[in-house]
Amino acid sequence: MGYKINGRNYTIADIFKEYFLDKYADFSTRTPRLQYLLTTGLFMAVAFISAIVDILADTYSDEFAIGIFSGISFLVMICPFFAVTIRRHRDINLSGWWCLLQIVPVVGSFWSIFIMCKKGTEGANRFGPDPLDSWQF
């Protein structure tokens, strides 16, 4: 399964390579909507699968409300998740500090939907060039 972007096909493996290996802790560039949505979807899929593995392996702890596999996947994904979220905020010409709104219970959900749907700044902004002009993996 691939995604056609600017005349080129990208696979989930390409996205995984970019965000887990190449841009694991890159907080300085911009991320367009589709990359953000695909990356967030990948994070949610990993979280869901690790929760299922915890339940099946009986490693889920009711006391701590997390399992071993979920905890490990959370620790592995926390840095790239914040990095891609901050880069998405930069794409819509906002400081990365705005991502702190996502931890506010009700407001955070609406804010997340807003940054997922808002079109990025066309052309260069104060955070760098438009990532759609030179989409690179």
N, C-alpha and C positions, 0 to 999 in steps of 0.2 A: 504494500500500500504506500503510495507516495503522494506528495503535495506539490502541485505545480506553482512555482513562484517565479515571476519574471522569466518565464520560458524555460525554467530548469526544474527537474524533479528532485524532491528531497524526501528522504525516508525518516522514519522514527530513529533509526540508527544514526543518521546524520545529525539530528537534533540532539540525541543523547551525547554524541561525541562533542558537539560544540558546547553544550551547557554543563556537562559533567567533567569533561577533560580539558577543553580549551578555555572556557570562560567560567570556571568553577567559582572564582572569587573576583570577577571583573565587575567593578562598580562604576566604571568611568565612561562607558559608551551608552548607546541607546538600543532599545529593543522594540520592534514593531508589534502590532496587535497579534498577528498570527503566530509569531514565535512565542510570544507570551502565553497565548492560549494553549498551544501545543505543549509547551514546557510545563505549565500548570497542570494540564491534563495528565502528563507523564508523572508528575509528583503525586497527584491524587491516586493514580493507578498503583504506584509503588506503595503508597500508604495503605490502600485497600488490600492489596495482596499480602503485605506484611502482617496486617491485622488478621487476615484469614489464616495465615501460617501460624501466628501466635495461638489462635483458637484451636487449630488442628493439632499443634504440638503441645498444647496445654501449658503454654508459657505465659499466658495472660494473667496478670495480677489484678484482682478486684480492689485490693488495697491501694495500689498505685495507679490504677486505671490505664495501664499500658503493659505491653509484653516486651520480651527481650528483642524479638525481631522488629517490632514497631519502634522501639527505642533506638535501636541501631540505625534503622532507615531514617528516623527523624534526625539523628545527629549527622548522618551523611548528607541529608538533603537541606538542612537549615541554611547553610551558607549559600548554595546556589539558588535557593528560593528567594532569599533576601536580595541577592545580586540581580536576579532577573526582575524582581519587583521594583527595585530602585532604578534599573535601566529603563523599565517601562514608564515610570514617573518622569524620567529625564526625556523620554520621547515625546511626552505631552507638555514639555517645558516646565515641569515642576521639580522642586528639590526632592531628593530621595527621602528627606525627613517626613514628607507627606504620607509615606507608607505606614507610619505609626498610627494613622487613623484606622487601619485595618484591625487593630486589636481592641477598638471600642466596640462593645457588643452589637448593637443594631446599626450604628453608623458605619461600622467596618464592612458589613455586608454590602451596603449600598455603594460605598466607596470602591470596593473591589469590582463591582459591576460597572461602575463609571469608568474606571481606568481600563477595563477590558474592552469597553465599547468605544471610547473616545479615540478619534483619529489622531495620529501623531502629527507633530508639527511638520509641515512640508518644507523641505530644504533644511539648511543648517539652523540650529538654534544655539543657545548659549552652552549646550552640553555636547555639541559636535555635529557632524554631518548627518544628513538623512540616511538611515540604514537601508531604506528601500532603493536609494540610488545605486548602492553597490552592495547588494545582498551577497554576503560571502559566508560559506561554511568552511 
